[in-house]
């Protein structure tokens, strides 16, 4: 069974030219560039969820930014 799937995407012409140029400069395929961009986007959104959860928890526990800094310092010791 295949572990990848081909998909088709549409890009504005300037973006397409940029991607093609970047792929050539980096000696990579367009697929590699898109996979890397999506991995970075996925990581960014996961960290955003963690920050949102932390912010919600801090509000719930009525912790100030200084309280949080102190807790982090204690844990690091």
URMOCOR-V193980 format. One record per pair of residues at least 12 apart in sequence whose ideal C-beta (glycine too) atoms are under 8 Angstrom apart, sorted by the first residue. I is the first residue (numbers start at 1). J is the second residue. Records with the same first field share a line. If there is no record, write none. Layout:
I->J / J
//
This chain:
9->34
19->33 / 34
//
